[in-house]
Amino acid sequence: MSFFENTRKPVGLGGKIMVAMMNVGHSAVARWGLQFLELAPDAKVLDCGCGGGANMKRLLKKCPQGIVKGIDYSPVSVEKSKKVNEAAIAEGRCAVLRASVAELPFKSEQFDAVTAFETVYFWPDLPQCFREVYLVLKPAGTFLICNESNGDSDKDEKWTEIIGGMTIYKDIELKAYLEQAGFYEVQIHKKKSWLCITARK
Ligand SMILES: C[S@@+](CC[C@H](N)C(=O)[O-])C[C@H]1O[C@@H](n2cnc3c(N)ncnc32)[C@H](O)[C@@H]1O
């Protein structure tokens, strides 16, 4: 297994190194993407595929009276996210669960926003996963997708060759899947090779 397979599902020591690297390496694209997410100070947010938890920490800052939950199917990611957000967990403002986006362990209409940073590349059956996100969002809630690779660059092929099970979607493909799941007001933002999409329930 190549070290980069740990981006799809971090495992073992390589996975621990990868989640620490991603917390730093994804910082610029995540900060850029987060500016497109409007949140009330007491918002309830879910971060899907939370990896090392750095974006959960940013979300907690963005909604200082709110609650941020994270899910990831990798135990390595869950452990790191818990460590990074231990103070907020102790305050009762944060929780991290091991779960797949294909079957979210939440009741419907719970969250004001759901985020997905650098992770939809790996989701199985994207329309089904987007429907799961749709279900857990409150009416008028926002789904934000933020990717470092927008499918327009020659470099994209390099990544999909190195990392099995990775698909780099173009903006119009994601927009179509989102609308198929019931989302509307799909807004597309691009900078360099980055892509950020927001959609409303
Ligand atoms: C490239 S990492 C990105 C982590 C973090 N969001 C960030 O931006 O640094 C992708 C993460 O998504 C998780 N992931 C991939 N597919 C998933 C799925 N179907 N359900 C839950 N987590 C998933 C992986 O375990 C991994 O932690």
The ligand as an SDF file (V2000), in Angstrom:
LIG
                    3D

 27 29  0  0  0  0  0  0  0  0999 V2000
   -7.8770   13.5020    2.3870 C   0  0  0  0  0  0  0  0  0  0  0  0
   -8.5470   13.2390    3.9910 S   0  0  0  0  0  0  0  0  0  0  0  0
   -9.1700   14.8870    4.3930 C   0  0  0  0  0  0  0  0  0  0  0  0
   -9.2920   15.0660    5.8750 C   0  0  0  0  0  0  0  0  0  0  0  0
   -9.7630   16.4760    6.3080 C   0  0  0  0  0  0  0  0  0  0  0  0
  -11.1350   16.7120    5.9410 N   0  0  0  0  0  0  0  0  0  0  0  0
   -8.8670   17.5360    5.7620 C   0  0  0  0  0  0  0  0  0  0  0  0
   -9.3010   18.3690    4.9500 O   0  0  0  0  0  0  0  0  0  0  0  0
   -7.6770   17.5360    6.1150 O   0  0  0  0  0  0  0  0  0  0  0  0
  -10.0480   12.3520    3.6690 C   0  0  0  0  0  0  0  0  0  0  0  0
  -10.7240   11.8640    4.9290 C   0  0  0  0  0  0  0  0  0  0  0  0
  -12.0330   11.4100    4.5830 O   0  0  0  0  0  0  0  0  0  0  0  0
  -12.2790   10.1800    5.2330 C   0  0  0  0  0  0  0  0  0  0  0  0
  -13.2840    9.4400    4.4470 N   0  0  0  0  0  0  0  0  0  0  0  0
  -13.1680    9.0410    3.1530 C   0  0  0  0  0  0  0  0  0  0  0  0
  -14.2840    8.3970    2.7580 N   0  0  0  0  0  0  0  0  0  0  0  0
  -15.1080    8.3860    3.8270 C   0  0  0  0  0  0  0  0  0  0  0  0
  -16.3990    7.8370    4.0540 C   0  0  0  0  0  0  0  0  0  0  0  0
  -17.0480    7.1780    3.1000 N   0  0  0  0  0  0  0  0  0  0  0  0
  -16.9670    8.0020    5.2740 N   0  0  0  0  0  0  0  0  0  0  0  0
  -16.3010    8.6630    6.2620 C   0  0  0  0  0  0  0  0  0  0  0  0
  -15.0570    9.1740    6.1150 N   0  0  0  0  0  0  0  0  0  0  0  0
  -14.4750    9.0490    4.9060 C   0  0  0  0  0  0  0  0  0  0  0  0
  -10.9250    9.5090    5.3020 C   0  0  0  0  0  0  0  0  0  0  0  0
  -10.8520    8.5100    6.2990 O   0  0  0  0  0  0  0  0  0  0  0  0
  -10.0010   10.6800    5.5830 C   0  0  0  0  0  0  0  0  0  0  0  0
   -9.8280   10.9200    6.9670 O   0  0  0  0  0  0  0  0  0  0  0  0
  1  2  1  0
  2  3  1  0
  2 10  1  0
  3  4  1  0
  4  5  1  0
  5  6  1  0
  5  7  1  0
  7  8  2  0
  7  9  1  0
 10 11  1  0
 11 12  1  0
 11 26  1  0
 12 13  1  0
 13 14  1  0
 13 24  1  0
 14 15  1  0
 14 23  1  0
 15 16  2  0
 16 17  1  0
 17 18  1  0
 17 23  2  0
 18 19  1  0
 18 20  2  0
 20 21  1  0
 21 22  2  0
 22 23  1  0
 24 25  1  0
 24 26  1  0
 26 27  1  0
M  CHG  2   2   1   9  -1
M  END
$$$$
